[in-house]
Amino acid sequence: MRREHVAFVLLVLVIAAIAMFLVRQRDNGQVIMAAARIVEPDTDSAIIGTGQRVYREICAECHGQQAEGTDRGPPFLHPIYRPDHHSDGAFFLAVRNGVRAHHWPFGDMPAQPNVSEVDVAAILAYVRALQRTNDIY
């Protein structure tokens, strides 16, 4: 009888852990960085400094001033946007073609035809530096 009791307790703990994980995944990313202060990367590099400026002009309205996400778009400071899951090429394609919602309930991202590939490269350099500075990867 004792073995069954231990197995039952372990099963309950596993189910609770899975439930907590799923609840955290549906929080739209709004609390991912809420508890921690976001650290800006060094912008001495011309491309990162340009990327920060262009990001704030073009992307921040939906993705947050520091990529923390808003009620209109997901946070890039989330592990799902690490290069091993969303490659640099995926960012270029999302800007050029738009992207259907697949991780978050914000709706589809429309194509951004007025954003040049040079600007996307700078934005991406800034986002990747921001991710590294904040231990996303």
N, C-alpha and C positions, 0 to 999 in steps of 0.2 A: 504494500500500500504506500509506503514511503516513496518508492521510486516513481509511482504515478503522480504523487503530489509534487515532487521536484520537477518532473517533466511538465506538469500543468503550469507551475510557476514560471518556468523558463519560456514556455509557449506564450504566456500572458506578457512577459517582458519583451519578447521579440515582436509581438503584435503592437505593443505600446510604442516601441522604437520605430517601427514602420509607420505607424499613425503620425508620430511626431515629425518624421521625415516628410511625409506627404503634406501635412499642414504647412510646414515651412516652405515646401515647394510651391504652394498655392498662394503665398503671401504677396505675389506680384513683385517680389524683390524689394519692396519698400522698407523692410527692416534689415536687410542684409548688412548694410553699413551703418545703421542707425546708432548702434551702441559704440561704435568706434569713430574716432576722428579720421577723416580722409586726409591722407598726406599727399600733397602735390609733388610731382616729380621735379627734378631740376630742369628748368627750362632754358639753361644756357645754350643748349644745342639749338641751332637755328630751326631745324625741322620740328622739334618738340615745341618750341615757343610758338612757331607759326601754327602748328597743329592745335595747340591750346586755344589760340585766338580764333581760328576758323571753327573749331569744335563749338566754342561758346556762341559764335554767331549763327551757326547752322544747326547744330545737334542738341544743344542744351535745353531748348524749349521742351523737347520730348524726353530726352535721356538724362536731364539734370545737369547743373553747372559743373559737377565733379563726377559725372557718369554714375550717379547714385540712383538714377531712375526717377520717374515722376508718375502721376496718374495717367500719363499719355504714352509712356514708353518705358521699356525695361532698363535695368541698370547694367552697364558694361562692367561694373565692379562686382561681378558674380562669376563663380567658377565655370558656369556654362559657356561663357564667352572667352575662356582661355584658348590659346592658339591650337591646342590639341583637339578642341571640339568645334570651334568656329575659326577656321583658318583666316589668314589675311585676305585670301581670295574671296572668301564668303562675304566679307565686309564690302569689297569692291563690287561684287555681284548684287548685294542688297541695295547699294546706292544706285547702281546703274539700272537694275530691273525691278527694284522693290522686292519685298519678301512677304510671303504669307505667314500669318501668325502660327507658330508651332510650339513655342515654349511658354508663352505668356498670353493672357487674355486681353491684350491691348488692341487687337485688331491688326490688320495688315499694314505694313510700312509701304507707303507709296515710293515709286522711283523718285530719285532726286536728280533730274537731268541737268540742273544748273550747277551742280557740284562737279568740278573738274577732277580728273584722276590725280593730278598733282595735289589738290586739296584733300582728296581722300587719303592719299599716302601720308600727308602731314597729320591729318586727324588720327589715322591709325597709329602713327608713331607716338602721338600723345596718349592715346588710349592704352596702348601696350605699355608705355612707360608708367602711366598711372596704375595699371594693373600690377606691374612688377613692384612698384613702390609700396603698394598696399597688400603685398603677398598673395595676390590672386594666382600667380604662377611664378 
